[in-house]
């Protein structure tokens, strides 16, 4: 009971949620991410590691259509800030390089792009977030990202996706779990805030297998943030073609919410949950279609967590 009361007092919703963390860190200011597309590709698309990308991936499905329409980096930042101000009354911003692999270029080129994005209203930018693959991280690029930490909060987001190499091979990931472990070792004492991204629901992974993701997250103290996604099938992906030919089992909303209720008590309470699920644009989504808006899905999951008295990390005490 004491753990639950402490969590509620900190506004956790039963889990250490990113919104509450941002409000506390930035003294109640409304901070929003501005997604920008730096025009990167991926070693799993350009032939360096493979072609076609990960089987679940259509990169457009992870980027809002409005972001994809802006032709220049500067315009993307300006337009993203305007939308966040009008739609969400945003006060401050985190520049988020999201689509594809945002460290997959020479370091001097990365610096040019990051510098340009951060130079637009720098007084209103509090953070830089960079999404990438663990096999596209090295000491030089870490040093570049760390060079921004005296002015901004910088988080490095790496795709874990699965902890099982068999799964990574099946989805044509082009890198192994050992690549992630090597990258995590490189940032062990870094000033960067480390986020890992996972996908739950690959049909060959059992619930017991997926719950073990928590153990892997817990043992790396440098992991500060997590993004949990359920597997969704999108147009333009290899998995999408296979699903249309022969549909396979995917999470229903209730099943996924129940799974999170089992997972969260196993996750270290200090880990900040940036996201509990992912959602692509409706015109790209094949399945599962839960027929709800993003806010409605969030409310459903939060209510399930609250109704079950779930507290992040409670199983570890």
C-alpha positions in Angstrom: 0.0 0.0 0.0 2.9 2.4 0.8 4.4 1.9 -2.7 1.0 2.6 -4.3 0.4 5.7 -2.3 3.9 7.0 -3.1 3.4 6.4 -6.8 0.0 8.2 -6.8 1.5 11.1 -4.9 4.1 11.5 -7.7 1.4 11.5 -10.4 2.5 8.2 -11.9 -0.8 6.8 -13.1 0.6 3.5 -11.7 3.7 3.9 -13.9 6.5 6.4 -14.2 5.0 8.2 -17.2 6.8 10.7 -19.4 4.2 13.4 -19.3 4.5 13.7 -15.5 8.3 13.5 -15.7 8.4 16.4 -18.2 6.1 18.5 -16.1 8.2 18.0 -13.0 11.5 18.5 -14.8 10.5 21.7 -16.6 8.6 23.3 -13.7 5.1 22.7 -15.1 5.9 24.0 -18.6 4.2 22.2 -21.5 7.1 20.5 -23.4 6.4 18.8 -26.8 8.5 16.9 -29.3 8.9 18.3 -32.8 9.4 15.4 -35.2 11.8 16.1 -38.0 13.0 14.0 -40.9 16.7 14.5 -41.6 16.5 12.6 -44.9 18.5 9.6 -43.5 18.3 6.0 -44.8 19.1 2.8 -43.0 21.9 0.2 -43.4 19.1 -2.3 -43.7 17.7 -0.6 -46.7 20.7 0.7 -48.7 22.5 -2.6 -49.0 25.1 -2.1 -46.3 23.3 -4.7 -44.1 20.5 -5.6 -46.3 17.6 -4.5 -48.5 13.9 -3.9 -47.8 14.4 -2.9 -44.1 12.9 -4.7 -41.1 9.9 -6.8 -42.2 7.4 -4.8 -40.0 8.7 -1.4 -41.2 7.3 1.2 -43.6 9.2 4.3 -42.4 6.2 6.5 -43.3 4.1 4.7 -40.7 6.3 6.1 -37.9 6.2 9.7 -39.0 3.1 11.9 -39.0 2.0 12.8 -42.6 2.3 16.5 -41.8 6.0 16.1 -41.0 6.6 14.2 -44.3 5.2 17.0 -46.3 7.6 19.8 -45.2 10.5 20.0 -47.7 13.3 21.5 -45.5 14.6 20.8 -42.0 14.0 24.4 -41.0 10.4 24.4 -42.2 9.8 21.1 -40.4 11.0 22.6 -37.1 9.0 25.9 -37.6 5.8 24.2 -38.7 6.1 21.6 -35.9 6.5 24.3 -33.3 3.5 26.2 -34.7 1.3 23.0 -34.6 2.4 22.3 -31.0 1.6 25.8 -29.9 -1.8 25.9 -31.6 -2.9 22.4 -30.8 -1.3 21.8 -27.4 -0.4 25.2 -26.1 3.3 24.1 -26.0 5.8 26.3 -24.2 9.1 24.5 -24.9 10.3 21.9 -27.4 12.4 18.8 -27.9 13.7 18.4 -31.4 13.2 14.7 -32.3 15.0 13.2 -35.3 12.8 10.1 -35.7 12.5 8.5 -39.2 15.1 6.0 -40.2 18.6 5.9 -38.7 19.6 9.3 -37.5 23.2 8.6 -36.8 23.8 6.9 -40.1 26.1 9.5 -41.7 29.5 11.0 -41.1 29.8 12.8 -37.8 30.5 16.2 -39.5 27.2 15.9 -41.5 25.3 14.9 -38.4 26.6 18.0 -36.6 25.5 20.2 -39.4 21.9 18.9 -39.3 21.7 18.9 -35.5 23.1 22.4 -35.3 20.6 23.7 -37.9 17.6 22.2 -36.1 18.7 23.5 -32.7 19.5 27.0 -34.0 15.8 27.8 -34.6 14.4 29.5 -31.5 17.1 28.0 -29.3 15.6 29.9 -26.3 12.5 27.7 -26.6 14.3 24.4 -27.2 15.1 22.3 -24.1 16.1 19.0 -25.7 17.4 16.9 -28.6 16.2 13.4 -29.2 17.9 11.1 -31.7 16.5 7.8 -32.9 18.9 5.2 -34.3 20.0 1.6 -34.5 22.5 0.2 -32.0 24.8 -0.8 -34.8 25.1 2.8 -36.0 26.6 4.2 -32.7 30.3 4.7 -32.1 32.4 6.8 -29.7 32.7 9.7 -32.1 29.0 10.0 -32.5 28.4 9.7 -28.8 30.9 12.5 -28.2 29.1 14.7 -30.7 25.8 14.2 -28.9 27.4 14.7 -25.6 28.7 18.1 -26.8 25.1 19.4 -26.8 24.4 18.4 -23.2 25.7 21.7 -21.7 22.8 23.5 -23.5 20.1 20.8 -23.9 18.9 17.5 -22.5 19.9 14.9 -25.1 18.4 11.5 -25.3 19.6 8.7 -27.6 16.9 6.3 -28.6 17.9 2.8 -29.8 15.8 0.1 -31.2 16.0 -3.0 -29.0 12.8 -4.4 -30.6 13.4 -7.9 -29.2 15.9 -9.5 -26.9 16.0 -12.7 -29.0 18.3 -13.1 -31.9 16.0 -15.6 -33.5 13.3 -12.9 -33.7 15.8 -10.3 -35.0 16.8 -12.7 -37.7 13.2 -13.4 -38.6 12.3 -9.7 -39.0 15.4 -9.1 -41.1 16.7 -6.6 -38.4 20.3 -6.7 -39.7 21.8 -6.5 -36.2 21.9 -8.7 -33.2 21.1 -8.2 -29.5 24.8 -8.2 -28.9 25.0 -5.0 -31.0 22.7 -3.4 -28.5 24.7 -4.6 -25.6 27.9 -3.1 -27.2 26.1 0.2 -27.7 24.9 0.2 -24.1 28.4 -0.4 -22.9 29.6 2.6 -24.9 27.2 4.9 -23.1 27.5 3.3 -19.7 28.9 6.5 -18.1 27.6 8.9 -20.7 25.8 12.2 -20.0 23.2 11.1 -22.6 19.7 9.9 -21.5 19.3 6.5 -23.0 16.0 5.2 -24.4 15.2 1.7 -25.7 12.3 0.9 -28.0 10.7 -2.6 -27.9 8.0 -4.3 -29.9 5.6 -6.8 -28.3 3.5 -9.3 -30.1 5.7 -11.1 -32.6 3.5 -14.2 -33.1 6.3 -16.7 -32.3 7.2 -15.1 -29.0 5.2 -16.3 -26.0 4.0 -14.1 -23.2 6.7 -15.5 -20.9 9.3 -14.7 -23.5 8.1 -11.1 -23.8 8.0 -10.5 -20.0 11.7 -11.3 -19.9 12.3 -8.0 -21.7 11.9 -6.4 -18.4 14.8 -8.3 -16.9 17.1 -7.0 -19.7 16.0 -3.4 -19.3 16.4 -3.6 -15.5 20.0 -4.8 -15.6 21.3 -1.8 -17.6 21.3 1.2 -15.3 22.0 3.5 -18.2 18.6 2.9 -19.6 16.5 5.9 -18.4 13.5 5.8 -20.9 11.6 3.0 -22.6 9.1 3.0 -25.4 6.8 0.0 -25.5 5.0 -0.8 -28.8 2.6 -3.5 -29.8 3.2 -5.0 -33.2 1.1 -3.4 -35.8 1.0 -4.3 -39.5 1.3 -1.5 -42.0 1.0 -1.1 -45.8 4.3 -1.1 -47.6 6.0 -3.6 -45.3 7.0 -7.2 -46.0 5.0 -8.3 -43.0 2.0 -6.5 -44.4 2.2 -8.6 -47.6 2.5 -11.8 -45.5 -0.4 -10.8 -43.2 -2.7 -10.1 -46.1 -1.9 -13.6 -47.6 -2.2 -15.4 -44.3 -3.3 -13.4 -41.2 -1.7 -14.3 -37.9 -2.6 -13.6 -34.3 -2.1 -10.0 -33.0 -3.0 -8.4 -29.7 -6.5 -7.2 -29.1 -6.6 -4.0 -27.1 -7.8 -5.8 -24.0 -5.1 -8.5 -24.4 -2.4 -5.8 -24.8 -3.6 -3.8 -21.8 -3.6 -7.0 -19.7 -0.1 -7.8 -20.9 1.1 -4.4 -19.8 -0.5 -5.0 -16.4 1.8 -8.0 -16.0 4.9 -6.3 -17.5 5.0 -3.0 -15.6 5.4 -4.5 -12.1 8.5 -6.2 -13.4 10.1 -2.9 -14.7 12.4 -0.8 -12.5 10.4 2.0 -11.0 13.0 4.7 -12.0 12.6 3.9 -15.7 10.5 6.5 -17.4 7.9 5.1 -19.8 7.7 7.4 -22.8 5.1 5.4 -24.6 2.9 2.3 -23.9 1.8 1.7 -27.5 2.4 2.8 -31.0 0.0 3.9 -33.7 0.5 4.5 -37.4 -1.6 6.8 -39.6 -5.0 5.1 -40.3 -4.4 5.0 -44.1 -1.3 2.9 -43.6 -2.6 0.6 -40.8 -3.7 -2.9 -41.7 -4.0 -4.5 -38.3 -4.8 -4.6 -35.5 -7.4 -1.8 -35.9 -8.8 -1.1 -32.5 -11.2 1.5 -33.9 -10.2 4.1 -31.4 -8.3 7.4 -31.3 -4.9 7.6 -29.7 -6.3 9.4 -26.7 -9.0 6.7 -26.3 -6.5 3.9 -26.4 -4.3 5.7 -23.8 -7.4 6.2 -21.6 -8.4 2.5 -21.9 -4.9 1.3 -21.0 -4.5 3.8 -18.1 -7.9 2.7 -16.7 -7.0 -1.0 -16.9 -3.8 -0.3 -15.0 -5.6 1.8 -12.4 -8.4 -0.7 -12.0 -6.0 -3.5 -11.4 -3.9 -1.5 -8.9 -0.8 -1.9 -11.0 2.4 -0.2 -9.8 5.5 -0.1 -11.8 8.3 -2.1 -10.1 6.1 -3.5 -7.4 7.1 -7.1 -8.2 10.8 -6.2 -7.6 10.3 -5.2 -3.9 
